[in-house]
Amino acid sequence: MTHTTCESKLQDNNYYEPVLQAKNLSKAFNLKYAIKDISFHLNKGEILGILGPNGAGKTTTLHLLLGLIKATSGEVNIFGLNIDKNRSEILSRMNFSSAYISMPYNLSVMDNLIVFSRLYQIKKLKEKISYLLNLFEIENLKDKITGSLSSGQNSRVNLVKALLNEPEILLLDEPTASLDPDIALKVRTILCDIREKNRTSIIYTSHNMEEVENMCDRLIFLANGKILIQGTTNEILAKTGKSSLEELFISVSREQSQHNINDINEE
């Protein structure tokens, strides 16, 4: 399998400057915790993978980082600002893309991207949109109705939207999940180039462990709403004694499934 190794060449001290910090973050829904007391940071120019089986707390964590929901306890500071108190200012410097979220179905791709460009106050917006559509090789989709797109096409349009404002922090929720292998490779290469060129900090979720190993500088494994382990791939494998991230992921998934079964039996 052909893959991209996304190794940063950034050497200056700013690379190690935290641009995002989550401190003792918890979120409960109906008295049940989706995440509980997690703390982590994202450095400038870093790609941080947040991994875990379905239900581990990844989506809740991303929603908290975007200020879509408020934490039960703990706090999120981005660019040195609290997300709850400075959300608009922070989000103007961030963006988000998910393989599972679509823009309004009844608008054309171009109309949707123009709307978002205006929200981000993009100058020369049609030139910017055209450049990004060409970069992701989907310029032929600009006049199509968004609701008619395939899942893979929709994923790439969402990535175009996420790059309109040249974000300093980019949150990517399984960005290649619905893409063919050759297109996924191109997308990973683009993201690596953007990280290198713009010093973009990226949080990356995926169930593809080979992709994660090649893309991410550090990893966080979530299970049952808590951080199980974090570090580089080599550090994590050394600490857990596993031979691969795939083996660790399977082990974590099975343990979480058993935990959920035990919870159901106790109710």
C-alpha positions in Angstrom: 0.0 0.0 0.0 1.3 3.4 -0.9 1.2 5.9 1.9 2.4 9.3 3.0 4.8 9.9 5.9 3.9 13.3 7.2 7.2 14.3 8.9 7.5 18.0 9.8 10.7 19.7 8.9 9.9 22.6 11.3 12.8 23.1 13.7 12.1 26.4 15.4 11.0 26.7 19.0 7.5 27.8 18.1 6.8 24.2 17.0 6.7 23.3 20.7 4.4 26.2 21.6 0.9 25.0 22.7 -1.9 26.6 20.7 -4.6 24.5 22.3 -5.0 23.2 25.9 -7.7 21.1 27.4 -7.6 20.9 31.2 -9.5 18.4 33.3 -12.2 18.3 30.7 -15.5 16.4 31.5 -18.8 16.2 29.8 -21.9 14.4 31.1 -25.2 13.7 29.4 -28.0 12.7 31.7 -25.6 12.1 34.5 -23.5 9.7 32.3 -20.0 10.9 31.3 -19.0 10.9 27.7 -15.6 12.1 28.7 -14.2 12.4 32.2 -11.2 14.5 33.4 -9.1 14.5 30.2 -6.2 16.8 29.7 -4.0 17.3 26.6 -2.5 20.0 24.4 -1.8 20.6 20.8 1.5 22.3 19.7 1.9 24.8 16.9 2.6 22.9 13.6 1.8 19.5 15.2 -0.6 16.8 14.0 -2.2 15.1 17.0 -4.2 12.0 16.6 -7.2 11.3 18.8 -8.1 7.6 18.6 -10.5 5.2 20.1 -13.4 2.9 19.3 -16.9 4.2 18.7 -18.3 5.7 21.9 -14.8 6.4 23.3 -15.5 10.2 23.4 -13.8 11.5 20.3 -16.8 13.3 18.9 -17.7 14.8 22.2 -14.1 16.1 22.6 -14.2 17.7 19.1 -17.5 19.4 19.9 -16.1 20.8 23.1 -13.0 22.1 21.3 -15.4 23.9 18.8 -17.5 25.3 21.6 -20.6 23.5 20.2 -21.3 22.2 23.7 -20.2 23.3 27.1 -18.1 21.2 29.4 -19.6 19.9 32.7 -16.2 20.8 34.2 -12.7 21.8 33.1 -11.8 24.2 30.4 -10.6 24.6 26.8 -8.1 27.4 26.0 -7.2 28.1 22.4 -4.7 30.7 21.4 -4.6 31.6 25.1 -8.3 32.3 25.1 -11.2 30.5 26.8 -13.5 28.9 24.2 -16.7 29.7 26.1 -15.8 33.4 26.4 -14.1 34.0 23.1 -15.7 31.5 20.7 -16.2 33.8 17.7 -12.7 35.2 17.8 -11.2 31.7 18.2 -13.3 30.0 15.4 -12.3 32.7 12.9 -8.8 31.2 13.2 -9.9 27.5 13.1 -11.9 25.2 10.9 -13.4 21.7 10.9 -14.2 19.0 8.5 -15.9 15.7 9.0 -16.7 12.8 6.6 -20.1 12.6 8.2 -21.4 16.2 8.0 -22.7 17.9 4.9 -23.4 21.5 3.9 -26.9 22.5 3.0 -28.2 20.0 0.4 -30.3 22.3 -1.7 -27.4 24.7 -2.7 -24.8 24.1 -5.3 -21.3 23.4 -4.2 -20.2 26.9 -5.4 -23.0 28.6 -3.6 -22.3 26.8 -0.3 -18.6 27.7 -0.6 -19.4 31.3 -1.3 -21.6 31.5 1.8 -18.9 30.1 4.0 -16.3 32.4 2.3 -18.4 35.4 3.2 -18.8 34.2 6.8 -15.0 34.0 7.0 -14.7 37.4 5.2 -12.4 35.9 2.5 -11.0 38.3 0.0 -11.1 37.4 -3.7 -13.3 34.5 -2.6 -14.0 33.1 -6.1 -10.3 32.8 -6.8 -9.7 31.1 -3.4 -12.6 28.7 -4.0 -11.4 27.9 -7.5 -7.8 27.2 -6.3 -9.0 24.8 -3.6 -11.4 23.0 -5.9 -8.6 22.4 -8.3 -6.2 21.4 -5.5 -8.6 18.6 -4.5 -9.4 17.8 -8.1 -13.2 18.5 -7.8 -13.5 21.7 -9.9 -16.0 19.7 -12.0 -18.4 19.6 -9.0 -18.8 23.4 -8.5 -22.2 23.6 -10.2 -23.6 20.3 -8.8 -26.3 20.4 -6.1 -24.6 19.4 -2.8 -27.3 16.9 -2.0 -26.4 14.9 -5.1 -22.8 14.3 -4.2 -21.3 10.9 -3.3 -19.9 10.5 0.2 -16.4 10.8 -1.1 -17.2 14.0 -3.1 -18.9 15.4 -0.1 -15.7 14.8 2.0 -13.5 16.7 -0.4 -15.9 19.6 -0.6 -15.9 19.7 3.2 -12.1 19.8 3.2 -12.2 22.8 0.7 -14.6 24.6 3.1 -12.3 23.8 6.0 -9.3 25.5 4.2 -11.0 28.6 3.0 -9.8 30.8 5.9 -6.3 29.2 6.0 -6.9 28.1 9.6 -4.2 28.0 12.2 -5.9 25.0 13.8 -7.7 22.4 11.7 -9.9 19.7 13.3 -10.4 16.7 11.0 -12.8 13.9 11.8 -12.0 10.9 9.7 -11.2 13.0 6.6 -10.4 10.1 4.4 -13.0 7.6 5.6 -15.1 7.6 2.5 -12.3 8.2 -0.1 -10.8 5.7 -2.6 -7.2 4.8 -1.7 -5.7 7.0 -4.5 -7.7 10.0 -3.5 -7.0 9.4 0.2 -3.3 9.5 -0.6 -3.6 12.8 -2.4 -5.6 14.3 0.4 -3.0 13.2 3.0 -0.3 14.7 0.8 -2.2 18.0 0.6 -2.6 18.1 4.4 1.0 17.4 5.0 2.0 20.1 2.6 -0.3 22.6 4.3 1.0 21.7 7.7 4.6 22.3 6.5 3.9 25.5 4.6 1.5 27.3 7.0 2.6 25.6 10.3 -1.0 24.5 10.7 -1.8 22.6 13.8 -4.1 19.6 13.2 -6.2 17.3 15.3 -6.9 14.1 13.4 -9.3 11.3 14.1 -9.3 8.0 12.1 -9.9 4.3 12.4 -7.1 3.6 9.9 -4.1 2.9 12.1 -1.5 2.9 9.3 -2.7 6.3 8.2 -2.5 7.6 11.8 1.0 6.3 12.3 2.2 8.0 9.1 0.3 11.3 9.6 0.5 12.0 13.3 3.4 13.3 15.5 1.6 12.2 18.7 -1.4 10.1 19.6 -4.0 10.0 22.3 -6.0 6.8 22.9 -9.4 7.3 24.4 -11.5 4.5 26.0 -14.7 4.9 28.0 -14.3 8.7 28.0 -10.8 8.6 29.5 -7.3 9.0 28.2 -5.9 5.5 28.2 -2.4 6.5 27.0 -0.7 9.2 25.0 2.6 9.8 23.3 4.4 9.1 20.0 3.7 5.8 18.3 7.0 4.3 19.5 6.4 5.5 23.1 2.9 4.0 23.1 3.9 0.6 21.7 6.8 0.5 24.2 4.5 1.2 27.1 1.8 -1.2 26.1 4.0 -4.0 24.8 1.9 -4.2 21.6 3.5 -4.9 18.2 1.4 -2.4 16.3 -1.2 0.3 16.7 -3.7 -2.0 15.0 -3.2 -4.6 17.7 -3.6 -2.0 20.4 -6.7 -0.5 18.8 -8.4 -4.0 18.7 -7.5 -4.6 22.3 -8.9 -1.2 23.4 -12.1 -1.8 21.4 -12.6 -5.2 23.0 -12.0 -3.9 26.5 -14.5 -1.0 26.0 -17.1 -3.4 24.6 -16.8 -5.6 27.7 -17.0 -2.5 29.9 -20.2 -1.5 28.2 -21.7 -5.0 28.6 -20.8 -4.9 32.3 -22.5 -1.5 32.6 -25.7 -2.8 31.0 -25.7 -5.9 33.3 -25.4 -3.6 36.4 -28.4 -1.4 35.4 
